[in-house]
């Protein structure tokens, strides 16, 4: 059985830096592994070095590497490291990245549903070579698995105040604007919690198309509070949510940004350094 050394997460990596990651494979089965296949897939990373005995398929070039080692034999209980270590360039503006390392015995194949991209040019860097090593401690995944990279950066999200003017029962259309001030893209990590001023009544809210001509509210609501999952915003970009409501008496509601629930232990949200601009007010004023 082929297993690959993985790590749930790697943190503290500087944006734009080169990350060095060795590929370590062991055979936990009872028979030798005859030939080894390897596929590495990247998310928000790039290969800094492309190896001469690996392919980098067409549209996946820069994102996927496929290698075969037909002469490699891995005895039961043996561990090998493929050297040199992979050199992966991190993105300047992304906060999260990922690495998927998969390995299989060539004589057994990848299984009924396993496949890998065909074609692709070979790299021009040094060839990967297998080196037998002493057993290495760590987390091994059958067939391989994901390692998440959390870069040492943050995203400063902010929300703006909204002022509405009008008499009781006046219909007003307005936008709630959320901005990512950067420097990073943290992905779709944020929610906007919108609590209207007392007495405001919903007429129209943002909708999402879930099928052709089928829509559902973009935000969920509980009582008078609306919770909206925000899109991933590039640094300097903003998202507007448009609502139409009837005004109540003069008063104030709240707009609050918060991280979504953690998806795993490595998740760090947006690490917003300025929580003061994560809150704003939506205020109803008397008609001017």
C-alpha positions in Angstrom: 0.0 0.0 0.0 1.4 3.4 -1.0 1.2 6.2 1.5 2.4 9.8 1.1 3.7 12.0 3.9 1.3 15.0 4.3 0.8 17.9 6.7 -2.5 19.4 7.5 -1.1 22.9 7.1 2.1 24.9 6.7 2.0 28.4 8.1 4.1 31.5 8.4 5.1 31.6 4.7 5.9 35.0 3.3 3.8 35.9 0.2 5.9 35.6 -2.9 8.5 33.3 -1.3 9.6 29.9 -2.5 8.3 27.0 -0.5 10.4 23.8 -0.4 8.4 20.6 0.0 9.9 17.0 -0.1 7.8 14.1 -1.5 8.1 11.2 0.9 6.4 7.8 0.1 6.3 4.6 2.0 5.0 1.1 1.4 2.9 -0.2 4.2 1.7 -3.3 2.2 2.9 -6.8 2.3 4.3 -7.0 -1.3 6.8 -4.7 -3.0 5.7 -1.7 -5.0 6.8 -2.2 -8.6 7.1 1.2 -10.2 5.7 4.5 -8.8 3.4 7.1 -10.3 3.2 10.6 -8.8 0.9 13.5 -9.4 1.1 16.9 -7.7 -1.7 19.4 -8.1 -1.3 23.0 -6.9 -3.9 25.6 -5.8 -2.6 29.3 -5.8 1.0 28.0 -6.1 3.3 27.7 -9.1 6.2 25.3 -9.8 9.4 27.3 -9.4 11.3 24.4 -10.9 10.1 21.8 -13.5 11.7 18.5 -13.4 13.1 16.8 -16.6 11.4 13.4 -15.9 8.0 14.9 -15.2 5.2 16.1 -17.5 3.3 19.4 -17.0 0.1 18.9 -19.0 -1.3 21.6 -21.3 -4.0 23.6 -19.6 -2.7 22.4 -16.3 0.9 23.6 -16.9 2.0 25.4 -13.8 -0.7 23.6 -11.8 -0.1 19.9 -12.3 2.9 17.7 -12.5 2.8 14.0 -13.4 5.9 11.7 -13.0 6.5 8.0 -13.4 9.4 5.9 -12.0 9.0 2.5 -13.7 12.2 1.1 -12.3 11.6 2.0 -8.7 11.0 -0.8 -6.3 9.8 -0.1 -2.8 10.0 -3.1 -0.4 7.3 -3.6 2.3 8.1 -1.2 5.1 10.5 0.9 3.1 10.3 4.7 2.8 11.7 6.7 -0.1 12.2 10.5 -0.6 12.1 12.0 -4.1 14.8 14.6 -4.4 15.4 17.4 -5.0 12.5 18.8 -2.9 9.7 20.5 -4.9 10.2 24.3 -5.1 6.9 26.1 -5.2 6.4 29.8 -5.6 3.7 31.4 -3.5 1.4 34.1 -4.7 2.0 37.8 -3.7 -1.7 38.5 -2.9 -3.3 35.2 -1.9 -3.6 34.3 1.8 -4.3 30.6 1.3 -2.8 28.0 -1.1 -2.8 24.2 -1.3 -0.7 21.2 -2.5 -2.2 17.8 -3.4 0.3 15.0 -3.6 -0.9 11.6 -4.9 1.2 8.4 -5.5 0.3 4.9 -6.7 2.0 1.7 -7.7 2.4 1.5 -11.5 1.9 -2.2 -11.6 -1.5 -1.8 -9.8 -2.7 1.4 -11.4 -4.7 4.2 -9.8 -7.8 2.1 -9.3 -11.2 2.0 -11.0 -11.8 5.7 -10.9 -8.2 7.0 -10.9 -6.9 9.1 -13.8 -4.4 11.7 -14.6 -3.9 14.3 -17.4 -2.2 13.1 -20.5 0.4 14.8 -22.6 2.4 17.9 -21.5 6.0 19.0 -21.9 8.8 17.8 -19.7 10.6 20.2 -17.5 14.1 21.4 -18.0 15.2 21.2 -14.3 17.0 18.3 -12.5 15.3 14.9 -12.6 13.6 13.7 -9.5 15.4 10.7 -8.0 14.2 8.3 -5.3 16.4 7.8 -2.3 15.8 5.2 0.4 15.6 6.8 3.8 14.9 5.8 7.4 11.3 5.8 8.4 10.1 9.3 8.9 7.5 10.3 11.5 4.5 12.3 10.5 1.0 11.9 9.0 0.8 9.6 6.0 -2.3 9.4 3.8 -3.2 6.4 1.7 -2.6 7.3 -1.9 -1.8 10.9 -0.9 -3.6 14.0 0.3 -3.8 17.8 0.7 -1.5 20.1 2.5 -2.8 23.6 3.1 -0.5 26.7 3.1 -1.5 29.8 5.2 0.6 32.8 4.1 1.8 35.4 6.6 -0.6 38.1 5.4 -4.1 39.4 6.0 -7.1 41.1 4.4 -8.6 44.3 5.8 -12.3 44.1 5.2 -14.4 47.2 5.9 -18.1 48.1 5.8 -19.5 51.6 5.3 -22.3 53.5 7.1 -25.6 54.0 5.3 -27.8 57.0 5.9 -31.5 56.9 4.8 -33.9 59.9 4.8 -37.6 59.8 4.6 -40.9 59.7 6.5 -42.4 56.5 8.0 -43.4 54.1 5.2 -41.2 55.7 2.6 -39.7 53.1 0.2 -35.9 53.4 -0.2 -33.4 51.3 -2.3 -29.9 51.3 -0.9 -26.6 49.4 -1.1 -24.5 47.9 1.6 -20.9 48.1 0.5 -18.1 45.8 1.7 -14.5 46.5 0.6 -11.3 44.5 0.8 -8.6 47.0 1.5 -5.9 44.3 1.1 -3.2 43.5 0.9 -4.4 39.9 0.4 -7.2 37.9 -1.1 -8.4 35.7 1.8 -11.0 33.9 -0.3 -14.7 33.7 0.6 -14.1 33.9 4.3 -16.4 36.7 5.4 -20.1 37.3 6.2 -22.1 40.5 6.5 -24.7 40.5 9.3 -27.3 43.2 8.6 -29.8 44.2 11.3 -32.1 46.9 10.0 -33.2 49.8 12.1 -36.4 49.0 14.0 -39.5 49.3 11.9 -37.9 48.8 8.5 -39.8 46.4 6.3 -38.2 44.3 3.6 -39.6 44.8 0.0 -36.8 43.4 -2.1 -33.5 41.7 -1.3 -30.5 40.3 -3.3 -31.2 37.0 -5.0 -29.0 34.2 -6.3 -29.7 32.2 -9.4 -29.5 28.5 -8.4 -30.9 27.2 -11.8 -32.2 28.6 -15.0 -34.9 31.1 -14.0 -34.8 29.8 -10.4 -33.7 32.2 -7.7 -33.4 32.2 -3.9 -32.4 34.9 -1.4 -28.7 35.6 -1.3 -28.8 36.1 2.4 -30.4 34.0 5.1 -32.5 35.6 7.8 -33.5 34.9 11.3 -36.1 37.3 12.6 -35.1 40.7 11.4 -31.4 39.9 10.9 -29.9 39.0 7.6 -26.6 37.1 7.2 -24.9 37.3 3.8 -22.0 35.1 2.7 -19.6 37.5 0.8 -17.7 36.6 -2.4 -14.0 36.4 -2.5 -12.7 39.9 -3.1 -9.4 40.8 -4.6 -7.5 43.6 -2.8 -9.1 46.9 -3.7 -12.4 45.4 -4.8 -15.8 45.8 -3.2 -19.2 44.0 -3.2 -22.5 45.8 -3.1 -25.7 44.2 -1.7 -28.8 46.1 -2.9 -32.0 46.1 -0.7 -35.3 47.9 -1.0 -37.2 48.5 2.3 -39.9 50.6 3.8 -38.5 53.0 6.4 -39.6 53.0 10.0 -39.3 55.8 12.5 -35.9 57.4 12.9 -33.4 55.0 14.4 -30.3 52.9 13.8 -29.4 49.4 12.8 -26.1 47.7 12.5 -23.8 46.2 9.8 -21.2 43.7 11.1 -18.5 41.7 9.3 -17.4 38.4 10.8 -15.4 35.3 9.7 -17.3 32.3 8.6 -17.1 29.3 10.8 -13.7 27.6 10.6 -13.6 24.8 8.0 -10.6 23.2 9.6 -7.9 23.7 12.2 -5.6 25.5 9.8 -8.3 28.1 8.8 -7.4 31.7 10.0 -10.2 33.7 8.5 -9.0 37.1 7.1 -6.8 38.0 10.1 -8.3 41.5 9.8 -5.9 43.9 11.5 -8.5 46.7 11.9 -11.7 45.4 13.6 -12.9 48.9 14.1 -14.0 49.2 10.4 -15.8 45.8 10.6 -18.8 47.6 12.0 -21.0 50.3 10.6 -24.4 51.9 11.2 -27.5 52.0 9.0 -29.4 55.0 10.2 -32.9 56.3 9.4 -33.2 60.1 9.6 -36.3 62.2 9.4 -37.2 63.5 5.9 -35.1 66.5 5.0 
